[in-house]
Amino acid sequence: MPEVIVVGGGLEGCAAAYALTRRGVTDVTIVERATVGAGGTGKSSGVVRCHYGVSSLAAMATRSLDTFERAEDVLGEDVGFHQTGYVVGVGDGNVEALQASMADQRAVGVRTEDIDHTEVAKLWPVADLEPFAAFAWEARGGYGDAYRTAQAFSGVARRAGARLRQGTLVTGLVVRNGAVAGVRLSDGEVLEADAVVLAAGPWSVPLLAEHGVELPITVHREAIVLVDPGQDLGDVPVFSDLVSLQYVRLEAVSNELLIGNSDLAVLEPADPDRYSNQATPEALDAAVEKVGTRFPGLVDASIASTYAGCYDVTPDFNPVISRVDGLDGLVVAAGFSGHGFKISPEVGRLVADLVLDGESSVPETPASDFRLSRFAEGDLLTSPHPYVGAGQMR
C-alpha cells in the first residue's frame, strides 16, 4: 500500500485521510499549517442539503447524509448534525427549473418533494411567503458543525494509524521524473511519499503554480450575520430563499438565526491570510433589509454579531477533485466554492478512489465531472437547470 501525505488538515483533507484508512491505507500523514479545521472549515455555515442541479453533486450530498445521520456509529462521536429539514423556495421565473432539478435529484436517490405554502407557513410562521411560487422539501436536510466533523474524521484516521503534523507548513511539492515524490516543508525537511493529496483550499494554488499547473480559484470573502430573533422559533428548518437570495438556519446553542448570502453574482476577492472578520456596513444593511422583508414576524429581532469567511471559488462554482496531468501520484481536492461540508464524506471516498484506483467507485459521481482539465477544455460543470439570480450555487 502506498504512503500518502495529505496537505491540509481541513475538512476535506481529514475526510480523505479517513477514507484512505477505511480502505486499508494506514500509512497516511496529514500535514497542516496551523491546526485541524483552522482555515475555511471553521467558518462553514454547515448547511446540509441535496438540492443541486448538478446530478453528481446531488448524489454526493445524499450519499454523505448516511455519515451525518449515523455519525456516532461511523465516527464514534456526535458531529453536531441537526436534522431539522431543508426547504427551498423560488419565484415565478424559477418554477420550471425547480421541478426539473428535483426530478434529476430523485433519479440519483435524493428524497425531495413538493410542499405548499400552507405547509411552509407551519414550519416558518414568521415568514412572508407571498412572493414564492413553489417550494421543495428535504426532510433529511439540516445543518451541522464542520469543525467537529473534521476533528472526528481526523480522530478516526489517527486511531487507524494515520499521523497528524500540525503547525507544519508545506512550501512545495517534490517532483521527480514527472511524479510527485513528497513535500518540502518550511524548515527544509522533505517528507517522502508515494502519493500526495493536495487539499489546502486556496493555499493549493501556489503549490501547483510552481510546477506550471493552473488551479483557477478566486478567494471570495463572504460575511455571515447572526440575529437574535427575540422569540422562541422552535426547531425551524433551514430556509433557502431564492427570491431574496439568502439562506437562514438556527444556531442550536444560542438559538440565534444564522443569515447567509446566496447572491454571488459579484465576488469580493480577498487574501485568505488577511481579511476582515466582520460584515461591512453595506453587507449588514443588505442582510437586515432581506431579513426584515422575509420575516416580518420577527418584531423584536436584533443583530447579535457578524463574522466572515472565505470561499475558494472556481469558474463554475464546483470543486476540483482530480488527478493532475504531468504530476503522477498527485490528487487535488480544492475549490469547493461553499459546497464542501455537505459532500465531505463522499469527497473523502472519491479522493481515496483516485489515489488507489484512478477512478470513482460510484457511477453517479464520475471522477470526470470534477477533473481539473475541464477548465482548459471549456467544458464547465454547470447545472442544466440554473436558477435566475442564484447562478450555480444551487
CORJOQUI-V485864 format. One record per residue. N is the residue number from 1. RES is the residue in three letters. D_FIRST is the distance of its C-alpha to the first C-alpha in Angstrom with 1 decimal. Layout:
n:N res:RES d_first:D_FIRST
n:N res:RES d_first:D_FIRST
This chain:
n:1 res:MET d_first:0.0
n:2 res:PRO d_first:3.8
n:3 res:GLU d_first:6.7
n:4 res:VAL d_first:9.2
n:5 res:ILE d_first:12.9
n:6 res:VAL d_first:15.3
n:7 res:VAL d_first:18.8
n:8 res:GLY d_first:21.3
n:9 res:GLY d_first:21.8
n:10 res:GLY d_first:24.0
n:11 res:LEU d_first:23.7
n:12 res:GLU d_first:21.4
n:13 res:GLY d_first:18.9
n:14 res:CYS d_first:18.9
n:15 res:ALA d_first:18.7
n:16 res:ALA d_first:15.5
n:17 res:ALA d_first:13.9
n:18 res:TYR d_first:15.3
n:19 res:ALA d_first:14.1
n:20 res:LEU d_first:10.4
n:21 res:THR d_first:10.8
n:22 res:ARG d_first:12.8
n:23 res:ARG d_first:10.0
n:24 res:GLY d_first:8.0
n:25 res:VAL d_first:6.1
n:26 res:THR d_first:8.6
n:27 res:ASP d_first:8.0
n:28 res:VAL d_first:10.3
n:29 res:THR d_first:13.8
n:30 res:ILE d_first:16.7
n:31 res:VAL d_first:19.4
n:32 res:GLU d_first:22.8
n:33 res:ARG d_first:26.1
n:34 res:ALA d_first:28.2
n:35 res:THR d_first:27.2
n:36 res:VAL d_first:25.3
n:37 res:GLY d_first:27.3
n:38 res:ALA d_first:29.9
n:39 res:GLY d_first:30.0
n:40 res:GLY d_first:30.9
n:41 res:THR d_first:29.3
n:42 res:GLY d_first:32.1
n:43 res:LYS d_first:34.7
n:44 res:SER d_first:33.5
n:45 res:SER d_first:36.3
n:46 res:GLY d_first:33.9
n:47 res:VAL d_first:35.6
n:48 res:VAL d_first:33.8
n:49 res:ARG d_first:35.0
n:50 res:CYS d_first:34.0
n:51 res:HIS d_first:37.0
n:52 res:TYR d_first:35.6
n:53 res:GLY d_first:37.1
n:54 res:VAL d_first:33.7
n:55 res:SER d_first:32.5
n:56 res:SER d_first:28.7
n:57 res:LEU d_first:29.4
n:58 res:ALA d_first:31.5
n:59 res:ALA d_first:28.8
n:60 res:MET d_first:26.3
n:61 res:ALA d_first:28.9
n:62 res:THR d_first:30.0
n:63 res:ARG d_first:26.5
n:64 res:SER d_first:25.9
n:65 res:LEU d_first:29.1
n:66 res:ASP d_first:27.6
n:67 res:THR d_first:25.5
n:68 res:PHE d_first:28.6
n:69 res:GLU d_first:30.9
n:70 res:ARG d_first:28.7
n:71 res:ALA d_first:27.4
n:72 res:GLU d_first:28.6
n:73 res:ASP d_first:26.8
n:74 res:VAL d_first:23.6
n:75 res:LEU d_first:23.4
n:76 res:GLY d_first:25.7
n:77 res:GLU d_first:28.4
n:78 res:ASP d_first:31.0
n:79 res:VAL d_first:30.1
n:80 res:GLY d_first:33.7
n:81 res:PHE d_first:33.7
n:82 res:HIS d_first:37.3
n:83 res:GLN d_first:37.8
n:84 res:THR d_first:41.2
n:85 res:GLY d_first:40.9
n:86 res:TYR d_first:41.1
n:87 res:VAL d_first:44.1
n:88 res:VAL d_first:44.5
n:89 res:GLY d_first:47.9
n:90 res:VAL d_first:49.2
n:91 res:GLY d_first:52.5
n:92 res:ASP d_first:54.5
n:93 res:GLY d_first:52.7
n:94 res:ASN d_first:49.3
n:95 res:VAL d_first:50.0
n:96 res:GLU d_first:49.0
n:97 res:ALA d_first:45.7
n:98 res:LEU d_first:45.1
n:99 res:GLN d_first:45.8
n:100 res:ALA d_first:43.7
n:101 res:SER d_first:40.7
n:102 res:MET d_first:41.0
n:103 res:ALA d_first:41.1
n:104 res:ASP d_first:37.9
n:105 res:GLN d_first:36.3
n:106 res:ARG d_first:37.4
n:107 res:ALA d_first:36.0
n:108 res:VAL d_first:32.4
n:109 res:GLY d_first:33.2
n:110 res:VAL d_first:34.8
n:111 res:ARG d_first:37.7
n:112 res:THR d_first:40.4
n:113 res:GLU d_first:44.1
n:114 res:ASP d_first:47.4
n:115 res:ILE d_first:49.3
n:116 res:ASP d_first:52.9
n:117 res:HIS d_first:54.8
n:118 res:THR d_first:56.3
n:119 res:GLU d_first:52.9
n:120 res:VAL d_first:51.5
n:121 res:ALA d_first:54.7
n:122 res:LYS d_first:54.0
n:123 res:LEU d_first:50.6
n:124 res:TRP d_first:51.9
n:125 res:PRO d_first:55.6
n:126 res:VAL d_first:56.1
n:127 res:ALA d_first:54.9
n:128 res:ASP d_first:57.1
n:129 res:LEU d_first:55.6
n:130 res:GLU d_first:58.5
n:131 res:PRO d_first:56.7
n:132 res:PHE d_first:53.9
n:133 res:ALA d_first:54.2
n:134 res:ALA d_first:51.1
n:135 res:PHE d_first:48.3
n:136 res:ALA d_first:44.9
n:137 res:TRP d_first:43.6
n:138 res:GLU d_first:40.1
n:139 res:ALA d_first:40.5
n:140 res:ARG d_first:36.8
n:141 res:GLY d_first:36.8
n:142 res:GLY d_first:37.6
n:143 res:TYR d_first:36.0
n:144 res:GLY d_first:33.5
n:145 res:ASP d_first:32.4
n:146 res:ALA d_first:29.6
n:147 res:TYR d_first:29.4
n:148 res:ARG d_first:29.1
n:149 res:THR d_first:26.5
n:150 res:ALA d_first:24.3
n:151 res:GLN d_first:24.9
n:152 res:ALA d_first:23.9
n:153 res:PHE d_first:20.6
n:154 res:SER d_first:19.9
n:155 res:GLY d_first:21.1
n:156 res:VAL d_first:18.9
n:157 res:ALA d_first:15.7
n:158 res:ARG d_first:17.0
n:159 res:ARG d_first:18.0
n:160 res:ALA d_first:14.5
n:161 res:GLY d_first:13.4
n:162 res:ALA d_first:13.3
n:163 res:ARG d_first:15.8
n:164 res:LEU d_first:18.8
n:165 res:ARG d_first:20.9
n:166 res:GLN d_first:24.2
n:167 res:GLY d_first:27.1
n:168 res:THR d_first:24.7
n:169 res:LEU d_first:25.7
n:170 res:VAL d_first:23.5
n:171 res:THR d_first:25.9
n:172 res:GLY d_first:23.9
n:173 res:LEU d_first:20.8
n:174 res:VAL d_first:20.0
n:175 res:VAL d_first:20.0
n:176 res:ARG d_first:20.0
n:177 res:ASN d_first:21.1
n:178 res:GLY d_first:20.6
n:179 res:ALA d_first:17.1
n:180 res:VAL d_first:16.2
n:181 res:ALA d_first:15.0
n:182 res:GLY d_first:15.6
n:183 res:VAL d_first:18.7
n:184 res:ARG d_first:22.1
n:185 res:LEU d_first:23.9
n:186 res:SER d_first:27.7
n:187 res:ASP d_first:28.3
n:188 res:GLY d_first:26.7
n:189 res:GLU d_first:23.5
n:190 res:VAL d_first:20.5
n:191 res:LEU d_first:17.0
n:192 res:GLU d_first:14.4
n:193 res:ALA d_first:11.2
n:194 res:ASP d_first:9.1
n:195 res:ALA d_first:10.4
n:196 res:VAL d_first:13.5
n:197 res:VAL d_first:15.1
n:198 res:LEU d_first:18.9
n:199 res:ALA d_first:20.7
n:200 res:ALA d_first:23.7
n:201 res:GLY d_first:26.4
n:202 res:PRO d_first:29.3
n:203 res:TRP d_first:27.9
n:204 res:SER d_first:25.2
n:205 res:VAL d_first:28.1
n:206 res:PRO d_first:28.9
n:207 res:LEU d_first:25.3
n:208 res:LEU d_first:25.2
n:209 res:ALA d_first:28.8
n:210 res:GLU d_first:28.3
n:211 res:HIS d_first:26.4
n:212 res:GLY d_first:29.0
n:213 res:VAL d_first:27.3
n:214 res:GLU d_first:29.7
n:215 res:LEU d_first:28.5
n:216 res:PRO d_first:31.8
n:217 res:ILE d_first:32.1
n:218 res:THR d_first:35.4
n:219 res:VAL d_first:35.5
n:220 res:HIS d_first:38.1
n:221 res:ARG d_first:39.7
n:222 res:GLU d_first:40.7
n:223 res:ALA d_first:43.0
n:224 res:ILE d_first:43.0
n:225 res:VAL d_first:46.4
n:226 res:LEU d_first:46.8
n:227 res:VAL d_first:50.0
n:228 res:ASP d_first:51.9
n:229 res:PRO d_first:53.3
n:230 res:GLY d_first:56.2
n:231 res:GLN d_first:55.9
n:232 res:ASP d_first:53.6
n:233 res:LEU d_first:51.8
n:234 res:GLY d_first:50.0
n:235 res:ASP d_first:46.4
n:236 res:VAL d_first:46.8
n:237 res:PRO d_first:44.1
n:238 res:VAL d_first:42.4
n:239 res:PHE d_first:44.9
n:240 res:SER d_first:43.9
n:241 res:ASP d_first:47.2
n:242 res:LEU d_first:47.0
n:243 res:VAL d_first:50.8
n:244 res:SER d_first:50.8
n:245 res:LEU d_first:47.2
n:246 res:GLN d_first:46.0
n:247 res:TYR d_first:43.8
n:248 res:VAL d_first:44.7
n:249 res:ARG d_first:43.1
n:250 res:LEU d_first:44.0
n:251 res:GLU d_first:42.6
n:252 res:ALA d_first:42.2
n:253 res:VAL d_first:43.2
n:254 res:SER d_first:46.0
n:255 res:ASN d_first:47.2
n:256 res:GLU d_first:47.5
n:257 res:LEU d_first:46.8
n:258 res:LEU d_first:44.0
n:259 res:ILE d_first:45.2
n:260 res:GLY d_first:43.0
n:261 res:ASN d_first:43.9
n:262 res:SER d_first:43.0
n:263 res:ASP d_first:44.8
n:264 res:LEU d_first:42.6
n:265 res:ALA d_first:44.8
n:266 res:VAL d_first:45.2
n:267 res:LEU d_first:42.4
n:268 res:GLU d_first:43.0
n:269 res:PRO d_first:40.8
n:270 res:ALA d_first:39.8
n:271 res:ASP d_first:37.9
n:272 res:PRO d_first:35.1
n:273 res:ASP d_first:35.8
n:274 res:ARG d_first:39.6
n:275 res:TYR d_first:41.1
n:276 res:SER d_first:43.8
n:277 res:ASN d_first:42.6
n:278 res:GLN d_first:45.7
n:279 res:ALA d_first:47.2
n:280 res:THR d_first:49.8
n:281 res:PRO d_first:53.3
n:282 res:GLU d_first:53.0
n:283 res:ALA d_first:49.8
n:284 res:LEU d_first:51.4
n:285 res:ASP d_first:54.6
n:286 res:ALA d_first:52.7
n:287 res:ALA d_first:50.8
n:288 res:VAL d_first:54.0
n:289 res:GLU d_first:55.8
n:290 res:LYS d_first:53.1
n:291 res:VAL d_first:52.8
n:292 res:GLY d_first:56.6
n:293 res:THR d_first:57.1
n:294 res:ARG d_first:54.5
n:295 res:PHE d_first:55.2
n:296 res:PRO d_first:59.0
n:297 res:GLY d_first:58.9
n:298 res:LEU d_first:57.2
n:299 res:VAL d_first:60.7
n:300 res:ASP d_first:59.7
n:301 res:ALA d_first:56.3
n:302 res:SER d_first:55.6
n:303 res:ILE d_first:52.8
n:304 res:ALA d_first:50.7
n:305 res:SER d_first:48.4
n:306 res:THR d_first:46.2
n:307 res:TYR d_first:42.9
n:308 res:ALA d_first:40.8
n:309 res:GLY d_first:37.2
n:310 res:CYS d_first:35.6
n:311 res:TYR d_first:34.0
n:312 res:ASP d_first:31.7
n:313 res:VAL d_first:33.5
n:314 res:THR d_first:32.6
n:315 res:PRO d_first:35.4
n:316 res:ASP d_first:34.8
n:317 res:PHE d_first:34.0
n:318 res:ASN d_first:30.6
n:319 res:PRO d_first:27.1
n:320 res:VAL d_first:24.7
n:321 res:ILE d_first:21.3
n:322 res:SER d_first:20.1
n:323 res:ARG d_first:18.2
n:324 res:VAL d_first:20.6
n:325 res:ASP d_first:22.3
n:326 res:GLY d_first:22.2
n:327 res:LEU d_first:19.3
n:328 res:ASP d_first:16.1
n:329 res:GLY d_first:13.0
n:330 res:LEU d_first:15.5
n:331 res:VAL d_first:16.2
n:332 res:VAL d_first:19.6
n:333 res:ALA d_first:20.9
n:334 res:ALA d_first:24.5
n:335 res:GLY d_first:28.1
n:336 res:PHE d_first:28.4
n:337 res:SER d_first:32.2
n:338 res:GLY d_first:32.9
n:339 res:HIS d_first:30.9
n:340 res:GLY d_first:27.7
n:341 res:PHE d_first:28.4
n:342 res:LYS d_first:29.3
n:343 res:ILE d_first:26.2
n:344 res:SER d_first:23.6
n:345 res:PRO d_first:21.8
n:346 res:GLU d_first:21.4
n:347 res:VAL d_first:20.5
n:348 res:GLY d_first:17.5
n:349 res:ARG d_first:16.6
n:350 res:LEU d_first:17.3
n:351 res:VAL d_first:15.3
n:352 res:ALA d_first:12.1
n:353 res:ASP d_first:13.3
n:354 res:LEU d_first:13.9
n:355 res:VAL d_first:10.6
n:356 res:LEU d_first:8.7
n:357 res:ASP d_first:11.9
n:358 res:GLY d_first:14.5
n:359 res:GLU d_first:17.1
n:360 res:SER d_first:18.4
n:361 res:SER d_first:18.2
n:362 res:VAL d_first:21.8
n:363 res:PRO d_first:24.6
n:364 res:GLU d_first:26.9
n:365 res:THR d_first:24.7
n:366 res:PRO d_first:23.8
n:367 res:ALA d_first:21.7
n:368 res:SER d_first:24.6
n:369 res:ASP d_first:26.9
n:370 res:PHE d_first:25.1
n:371 res:ARG d_first:24.4
n:372 res:LEU d_first:25.6
n:373 res:SER d_first:27.6
n:374 res:ARG d_first:30.0
n:375 res:PHE d_first:32.1
n:376 res:ALA d_first:32.8
n:377 res:GLU d_first:33.4
n:378 res:GLY d_first:35.9
n:379 res:ASP d_first:34.3
n:380 res:LEU d_first:34.0
n:381 res:LEU d_first:32.6
n:382 res:THR d_first:35.9
n:383 res:SER d_first:37.6
n:384 res:PRO d_first:40.0
n:385 res:HIS d_first:42.1
n:386 res:PRO d_first:42.4
n:387 res:TYR d_first:44.8
n:388 res:VAL d_first:47.7
n:389 res:GLY d_first:47.3
n:390 res:ALA d_first:43.8
n:391 res:GLY d_first:42.1
n:392 res:GLN d_first:38.4
n:393 res:MET d_first:37.9
n:394 res:ARG d_first:38.4
